[in-house]
Amino acid sequence: MTNATPETPDLTAIGQQMHDFVRDLFPICRSLTGPGTRETLEVIKTHLPDMVIHSVPSGTKAFDWEVPPEWTIRSAHIIGPDGQKVVDFADNNLHVMGYATPVSAQMTLDELQSHLYSLPEQPDAIPYVTSYYRPNWGFCMTDTQRQTLKEGTYTVLIDADLEPGELNYGELIIPGATTDEVFLSTYVCHPSMANNELSGPAVTTWLAKWIAQADRRYTYRIVFIPETIGSILYLSRHKDQMKAHVKAGFNISCVGDDRCYSYLESRATNTLSDRVAQHVLSHHAPDYLRYSFLERGSDERQYCAPGIDLPIAAVMRSKYGEYPEYHTSLDDLTLVTPTGLSGNYEALRQCLEIIEANDTWQMNVLCEPQLGKRGLYPNTSVANGARVVKTLMNVIAYLDGTHDLISLANTIQRPALECKALIDTLVAQGVATRVGERSSQ
């Protein structure tokens, strides 16, 4: 990507493709483990055939954690005193607590209530509830429905297994010209929620397609994992390689709605990832919301943990936990839109392109070069000519061997990729040189 990139993507088409992808995967019941997660990874692999799907046995140690048993759910329902189904897993997979233990029993309404979950403040939403690491079972429903339950005997069935099995994750390595790496991570462990779950895999998949077509300085390490246990497991296997080679990266989640853009800084706060994210968003979405690492909540917790210390930030639309539909059935295909997906895709794509282009240059001539004789100064008035010349002169003023591309662009308050195009022209004319090239001569 340093010297050549694919043609500018058709964002309208890409946005629709990603939304179709989300729609197709939406019905699948995903969790930390199990057939739904494998099915999702297989669909992603049809788009990214070089992705490797790994299998890790239950009980495998990963730092202070252990890969849990595999959860397989086939059906679940509650039948009320009148013989009618109150809730059915087949209608919405959020109706059953994630990782619920099997149960087949009859009980009173009072006994059942301790296993029911609803949101009085959002009476028409089904909440998303899990109990991954403590055996439990439960059902989720709207509070409106819960208030209609009548006294009597209820029949409860959860046909599920929690048995030794495997955890699965996808890994795609796209080699570059160097062994320095950019790391992208997203997760595939939530059931039918669109923004909190499927927007991340969608945007990451289409970014991977774009990366694969481009000339690359960096090697790209891209993972599709179950949240928390997946990142901890992956780090337990690759942390030394990653600590030595990862120069920038992003955790990709909640990237599909149209409401706003958000940036969550890394723990170090001033990594290449932080600098490029802030620069891109300052031009792409100047009213973006900034969050400190104290407001973290996804896998950046693991990637930035003490002793791991990777330079991982997040560029999102509405941040997880900050939008009303979060972790409910209201996080659906109407919340996530083609324009929401394509907007965040483009923001992250620009981040990657700038990371690839980021270098330091120095002028080869003292004072300003004679631009006219090189055809770089317009002899006639053209649209935006004054702005282009002003930007070019400002670029020249800061090509001093100390400002990298992001620093220079921030200083002169112009987009980095616009500055890079002008720098390329100066280099082609022989009046500027990349500092690394100069020092190697």
N, C-alpha and C positions, 0 to 999 in steps of 0.2 A: 503494500500500500504506500510505500514511501514515494515511489516515482510513478506508479500507475495504479489506477483504481477502475473497477467496472463502471459502466455507465450509471448515472444517477438513477436510483431505483424509482419505479413507478409506485408511489406511496399509496395511491388509491387502490391499485390492484393488490398490493401486498397486504394492506389493511383488510381487504375482503378475504384474501386467502387465510390470513391468521384467524379471522373471526369464524370462517368455515371450520378450521382446525379445532378451535375452541368448542364450537357447536357439536362437532362429531365426538369429541372426547367427554363432553359434559355429563352424559348419563352414567359413566363408568364409576363404580365404587372403588376408589383408591384408598390405601392406607399405608402405614409404614412398610408393610409386607403384603404379599398375597397376589392372587390372580389379577385383580384390577390394576395394580401397579405394573405388573408384567405386560398386560395388554396395552397399557398406555405407552410403555417404553417401546413395544413392538411397532406401534403406530408412528412414534417419533423416528424410529429406525427406517421406516419407509421413506422418510424425507432426508434422513442423514445415514445413508447405508454404511458408512465407515464407522459409525458409533458402535462401541462394544458394550454389550449388556453383561454386567458382572453379577455373580451369585455368591453370597456370603452366608455360610451356615449359621443358624440360630446358635447362640452361646458363644460366638466369636467375641473375644475381648477387644475393646477399643478404648484405650486410656482407662478412664474410670467407669466406662459403660460396657454393656454387653448387648449383642444383637438379640432382639426379643424373639419369642416364638412367632411362627407365621399364622396370620389370621385369615381364615376363609369363612365367609358368610354366604349362605345360600338363600335363606328367607327369614322373615321375622314379622310378627304381627301381634296385635292385641285384639281379642274378641270381647265385646262388652256383654253385659247381662242379657241384652236382647238378641244375642247371637250374631250381631253385625260387627264387622271389623272396624275398630276404632282408628287404628293406624296400620299401615302396611309398608314394609321396606320396599316393596315393588313399586310403590307410588313415588317415593322420594327416599334416597339412601341416607339423607340426614335424619330420618326418623329413628335410627338406631345409633346408640352410643358407639363411637369408634373403638374397636378392640373389645367389644362386649363379649363376655363369657356366655356359653350356651345356657339356656334355661327353658324349661317346660314345666309350667306350674299354673295352679289356680289360686287366686287371692282376692281379698276384699279391696275396695277402692282405697281405704286407708293404707293397706299394705303396699298397694301399687304406687301411691303418691310419692313415696321415698325414692322411687326409681323413674320418676317423670321429670322432664326438664322443659321449661317454657320461659318466655320473656314477657313479663307483665308490661314492661315499658315499650315493647314492640309486639303487640298482641297478635299480629298476623304473620309473624316470622317464625320459622322453625329454627331453633338454635343448633349450632354445630358443637357437639360435646364429645370428648374422648376420655378414655382411661387406659393409656398405653401401658403403664408400668405397675398398675395395681389392679388385681382382678376385680371386676365390677360389671354390672350390666344396667342398661337403662334405655328408655325411649324418649324421643324429643317430639314435641308437637307445638302448634300455635297455642298461645295462652287463651285465645278465643275458644278453641276447641276444648282445651282442658277445663274451662269453667262450665262446660256443658255435661261433664261426666257425672253419671248418676250412681248412687249406691247400688251395690250388688256384687256378684262374683265375676271376676275377669279371668280370662284364659290368656296366658302369656307364652309366646314361643319365640325363641331365637335359635335358629338352626345354624350353628357356627362351630368352627374348630379353632382351638389355639394349641398347635402342635409344633414340635421341632420341624423347621423347614429352612427357608432362606430369605435373605433380604437382597433385593435387586436394585441396581443403579446403572445408569448409562454414562459412558465416558467417551468423549471424542477428542482426539489429539490431532490438530491441524498444523503440520510442521511449517516453520518459517525459515528465514535465512540465518537466524541465530537461535541459540538455545534459551535466550531470554523469553519469558512467557507473559502472556495476558491470560487471566483466569476468569471464566464466567461460570456462575453457579445458579441453578434454579431447582425447584423441588416438585415432586410428583407424588404427593402423599395425602392429598385432601380429596374428599369425594366431590359432589356436584356443587362447586362454587367456582364462579368464572374469573373474577378479578384476583381473589386471594390465591387461587390455584392455577388455572389454566392460562392466564395471560402471560405468566412467566415462561413456561415451556414454549408457548407460541412465539413470543418475541425472541427468545433465545434460539429457537430452531431457525427462524428466518435470518437472524444475525449470523448464525453458523453458515447458512447457505451463501450469504454475501462474503463472509470471510474467505470461504473456500475458493471463490472466484478471483480473489485479489492477490497481487504481489504482496508478500508479507515479510517484514523484518522480524516480527515476533512469532513465536510458536504459540498456538492457542490451546489452552486446556479447558474443556467445556464439560460440565457434569450435570446430569439430571438425577437427583437424589431424593430420598425421603428426608424431610427437614430434621435437623438436630442430630439424630443418630446417624444419618447418612453423612453429614459433614464431619462429624467426629470420627466415624469409621474411615472416611476417605483421608482425612488428615493423619490418622494413625498409620496409614499405609504410605503416604506420599509427602509428609511434612518436610523432610530433609530436602528433597528435590524442589519442593515449592518454595521453601524459605530461601534457597539458593538462587532460584531463577525467576520467580514471579515478581514482576515489576509494577503491575497494575491489575485491577480486576473489579468486577461488580457482582453483587448478589442481586438477582433479578426476580422481583416479585411485585405484585400489585401494579401492573403496568398497562391496564386496559381501559380505564374509564376516561371521561372527557372533562373532569371537573378542575383539575389542577395538576401541577408538577411538584414533586417533592425530592429533596436531596437529603440523605442521611450520611453524615461524615464518618470516616473511619476513626478508630480509636486514636490514631496518631494525628489526625485532623489535617495534615498538610502533605499527604502523599501525592504522587502523580495522579492517582485516581480522583482524589479530592479536587486537585487543581483543574483537571480537565472537566470534571462534572460541573463545577461552579462556572467555569468559562463558557461551556456550551449552553447551560441553562440561562446564563445572563443574557444571551442573545436569542436563544430558542424560546424561552418562556421567562421573561424578566421578573414576573411576579411569583416565581416559584417559592415554595415553602422550605425552609432549612431546618433540619433537626440535628441535634447533637447526638453523639454516641450514647449519651445517657438515656436516649429514647429508642435505643435499639430493640429488636425483638425477633429477628429472623437469623439466618445462618451467619450473618456478619458477627454475631456473638462468638462463634467458634473461630472464624478466620482471623479475627483481630485479637483473640485471647492472648494473655501474657504467655510468652514462650513460643507462640505461633507467629503473631505480629505480622500478618500479611497485609498488604496495602489495599484493602477491600472496602469500597463504599457502595452506595445504592442510589440509583436514579429511578424514581417511581412516578406514577400518577398519584392518586390519593393513597397516602401511606396506610399500611396495615394498622388496624386499631383506631384509625382516625376518620373512617367513613361509616355511616349508620348501618349499612348492609353487611359489614364485616362479620364473618363467622355465622352467617345466617342464610336461610334459603332465599333471601332477597338479593344476595350476590349472584345474579343470574345473567342470562344472555342479553337482557336489556340494559344492564349496568355497563357491561363491556361492549365497546363499539369498534367498528373498523377504524374510525379516525382516532379513537383513543389508543388503540394498539399501534397504529402506524406512527402516531406522534411520538410515543416513547421509543419505538424502534428507531426512528430517525435521530432522536436525541442520543441514544446509545451508539448508533452507527457513527455519528459525528465524533463522539468521544473516542471511539476506536481509531477512526481515521486520523484524528489529531495526535493520539498516542503514537501511532505509526510515524507521523510526520515530525514529531517533536525532536528538534535538534538545536544546535547553536551554530551561528554563522558569524562571519566577520567580513567587513569591507576590505577590498584589496587596494583601494585608492584612498589618498588623503583628501579631506574635504568632500564635497558632493561630486559624483561623477558627472561628466557631460552627457546628459540624457538625450539631448536633441540629436546628436550624431549617431546615437544607437537606436533611434526611432522610439524612444521611451517617453518623449515629451510631445504632446499633441500640438501640431502646428495650426489646427483649426478647432473651433469650439464644437464639442460633442457632448451629448447627454452624459451627465455624471463625470465628465472629464476632470473637472476641478477636484471632485472628491477622490477620484482615482489617483491623480497626481499628488494630492495632499497625503493620501495614505501611503503611496510609494515613498514620498520624501520622509515621512515619519518612520517607515520601515528602515530606510537607509540610516536614519539618525540613531537607531537602536541596534543595528547590526554591529555590535561592538565586541563580540566574542564572549559576553557574559550573560546576555539575555537568551534563554531558549524561546521556542516559538510561542508557548503559552504566556510566558512573562512579557514578551514583546507585544503580543496581541492585547494583553490586559493593559499594558502601559499606554498604547495608542488607541485603545478602546475600539478595536475592530475585530471581527471574527477571525479566528486563527487560520482557517482554511483560505480565507481571502488573502491574508498576509502571506501564507505559504505559496500561493500562486505567484505573487509578486517577487518573493525570494527566489523562486525557481527561475523567473525571468532574469533576475540579476546574476544568478549563478551561470545561466546559459550565456550571458553577455561577458562573463569573465571578470565582473567587478565585485563579486562576493564569493566566498568559499566556506564550506562547512568546516568548522573548527577541527573536528576529528580528522578530516582529510588533510588540513594544513599541518596539524601536529605530527602526522605520520610521514610527511615528506622529508 
